[in-house]
Amino acid sequence: MNLIVVILFLAIVSLTLVITYFAAKRTQSTGDFYTAGGGLTGWQNGLAIAGDYLSAASFLGIAGAIALYGFDGFFYSIGFLIAYLVVMFLVAEPLRNLGKYTLADMINSRFDAKKVRAVAAISSITIVIFYMIAQLVGAGALIQLLFGIDYWIAVLIVGVMMTIYVLFGGMTATSWVQIIKAVLLMLGTVIIAFLVLMKFNFDIFQMFSEVKTVTSHGEAYLQPGLQYTVPLDTISLMLALVLGTAGLPHILMRFFTVKDAKTARSSVVTATWVVGIFYILTIFLGFGAAAFVGESNILQANPAGNMAAPLLAEALGGDLLMSFVAAVAFATILAVVAGLVLSGASAFAHDIYGQIIKKGKASDRQQMLAAKWASLGVSVFSILLSLFAQSLNVAFLVSLAFCVAASANLPVILYTIYWRRFNTTGAVTAMLSGLLTAIILVSMSPNVFALDGSAIFVGEPIFPLTNPALISVPVGFLGGFLGTILSKELDSARYAEVKVRANTGYRGN
Amino acid sequence: MPTKVESDYKKNTDFKRVAESKKFRELINQRKKFIIPLTIFFLVFYFALPIMTSYSTILNRSAIGDISWAWIFAFAQFVMTWMLCIVYVKKSAKFDKQADEIIQEEIEGER
């Protein structure tokens, strides 16, 4: 670890702590804690969404995947971006108009049913835990590589930092950590992309011509099919990516931090531009790494290619740029896990404790205490799980999180807003069938069973696809449909209210 | 008495009447006409890429120099996203106006 890394690392840590200190003063009520008082502007929230979304998997993972597999690595970038059209066109504004703190609030604007809220909370918590373990285990491994410290210390550092932000600064601190991280990440990516382009004389055609000679794949590097060879698996993955985002609790929660649907819209627009520019630039990161770091060096540092971006920074800008990129990667991890803790805690404290156990009659002080205890609980639980999960290959947990979000959450969101006939039975069956199908199919998939021992168990996978979205998303929609039509219950007056509120943003009685 | 307060609360707005008003139905219809075709369009456009690259090699042909049609199609996804983003913002400004009119005339005006 050199001196510049230590200085940048400490600078980021102290900056975020200063933010948390000021945020803590402004976090008086439960609303402040969960949604920063709903006072963020479209720009701020747009950057925070980008900061929440562009995880280390996006930054380091995609750069590595493009460096190693060319075109196929870029598939992730496309799926992650188009997902924002689903959020923008179908989900963001009605969600803001109907919800308060959580996804369950939005569904319960139509049904006052505890079972619906409970299932929605369980589905959110499941997604958060899967996603969080993947992030923390990845973070531990990454910080170990970047700074040369032990895995368990790395997980503890990240874990303690995220707990401090959330516990003391709530959504205000978390949002600002995400905003700063988004700016730093864009800055780092633009600098590297610019340096890569400069090396190719600002000629994109020259870049394409040269990269097909630098890898062991030759011309095939620029063509699809290097990494994804099973057509249905590719399509299933693309389905989970494009529909999953609109069901991820920590992304949905961000829409409650603005004052109305108009601001929610402008924040998705900002996020879409920022995220889009970032994903375009991943090509330069990937190609640059392939050309100036080299396939064998990337693989040697980390077989999954996660070190491609930091190594490229070192090759182009020496220690200084490498340290900057390492610090940005660290900030990236912190911002994402803090958002996850908050969304997990809101499902526990607001939905399960506040609304189900206390029946919505808890005082603001009680709710705030519950929120803080839940944050602490979620943090400690995920840190412990991550410490034990070190040796597991956790990459599948991210795709599982997206898959559960797409299969369990998205059908119920769309039905609640757009389907007149939808009812409580349908809401429960939609979420349970999507959730269970996704989890059961993944546990029988090649991620868990492999003959060569590369997965958790050795054996023949019963389910052939690595990502089950192609089956579980239709099952989620079908489950909701059947549950609805098989039960007679129907409240069209209530739907009229939901429809008017969702479409006009009217909040009065 | 709490019961009385609650019945007052429900009487405030007759959402069913608002939902059946001409202006509201017009807004819903225009929204549908805008959102449904565009959503189908972008999903088809999106899935066309992995389907074409998985089941054919048609996109592997060169478009400009070493850049194949697969890359052009991939970039087109980005351009499409940003275009739809701009179109959506423009259209929504119009919907916002209609929604405000409904709130003023149908909900608050009818109190």
Chai-1 contact restraints between the chains, C-beta under 6 A:
chainA,res_idxA,chainB,res_idxB,connection_type,confidence,min_distance_angstrom,max_distance_angstrom,comment,restraint_id
A,F71,B,A70,contact,1.0,0.0,6.0,A-B,restraint_1
A,F74,B,A74,contact,1.0,0.0,6.0,A-B,restraint_2
A,I78,B,A74,contact,1.0,0.0,6.0,A-B,restraint_3
A,I78,B,Q77,contact,1.0,0.0,6.0,A-B,restraint_4
A,L81,B,T81,contact,1.0,0.0,6.0,A-B,restraint_5
A,I82,B,Y46,contact,1.0,0.0,6.0,A-B,restraint_6
A,L85,B,F42,contact,1.0,0.0,6.0,A-B,restraint_7
A,L85,B,T81,contact,1.0,0.0,6.0,A-B,restraint_8
A,L85,B,L84,contact,1.0,0.0,6.0,A-B,restraint_9
A,F89,B,I35,contact,1.0,0.0,6.0,A-B,restraint_10
A,F89,B,T39,contact,1.0,0.0,6.0,A-B,restraint_11
A,F205,B,G65,contact,1.0,0.0,6.0,A-B,restraint_12
A,F208,B,D66,contact,1.0,0.0,6.0,A-B,restraint_13
A,F208,B,I67,contact,1.0,0.0,6.0,A-B,restraint_14
A,S209,B,D66,contact,1.0,0.0,6.0,A-B,restraint_15
A,Q223,B,N60,contact,1.0,0.0,6.0,A-B,restraint_16
A,P224,B,T53,contact,1.0,0.0,6.0,A-B,restraint_17
A,P224,B,A70,contact,1.0,0.0,6.0,A-B,restraint_18
A,P231,B,S54,contact,1.0,0.0,6.0,A-B,restraint_19
A,P231,B,Y55,contact,1.0,0.0,6.0,A-B,restraint_20
A,T234,B,P50,contact,1.0,0.0,6.0,A-B,restraint_21
A,T234,B,S54,contact,1.0,0.0,6.0,A-B,restraint_22
A,I235,B,P50,contact,1.0,0.0,6.0,A-B,restraint_23
A,M238,B,P50,contact,1.0,0.0,6.0,A-B,restraint_24
A,R265,B,S92,contact,1.0,0.0,6.0,A-B,restraint_25
A,V269,B,C85,contact,1.0,0.0,6.0,A-B,restraint_26
A,V269,B,V89,contact,1.0,0.0,6.0,A-B,restraint_27
A,T272,B,C85,contact,1.0,0.0,6.0,A-B,restraint_28
A,G276,B,F78,contact,1.0,0.0,6.0,A-B,restraint_29
A,G276,B,T81,contact,1.0,0.0,6.0,A-B,restraint_30
A,I280,B,F78,contact,1.0,0.0,6.0,A-B,restraint_31
A,A493,B,K16,contact,1.0,0.0,6.0,A-B,restraint_32
A,A496,B,F15,contact,1.0,0.0,6.0,A-B,restraint_33
A,A496,B,K16,contact,1.0,0.0,6.0,A-B,restraint_34
A,A496,B,A19,contact,1.0,0.0,6.0,A-B,restraint_35
A,E497,B,F15,contact,1.0,0.0,6.0,A-B,restraint_36
A,K499,B,A19,contact,1.0,0.0,6.0,A-B,restraint_37
A,V500,B,F15,contact,1.0,0.0,6.0,A-B,restraint_38
A,V500,B,V18,contact,1.0,0.0,6.0,A-B,restraint_39
A,V500,B,A19,contact,1.0,0.0,6.0,A-B,restraint_40
A,T504,B,A99,contact,1.0,0.0,6.0,A-B,restraint_41
A,T504,B,I102,contact,1.0,0.0,6.0,A-B,restraint_42
A,T504,B,I103,contact,1.0,0.0,6.0,A-B,restraint_43
A,Y506,B,I103,contact,1.0,0.0,6.0,A-B,restraint_44
A,Y506,B,I107,contact,1.0,0.0,6.0,A-B,restraint_45
A,N509,B,Y9,contact,1.0,0.0,6.0,A-B,restraint_46
A,N509,B,N12,contact,1.0,0.0,6.0,A-B,restraint_47
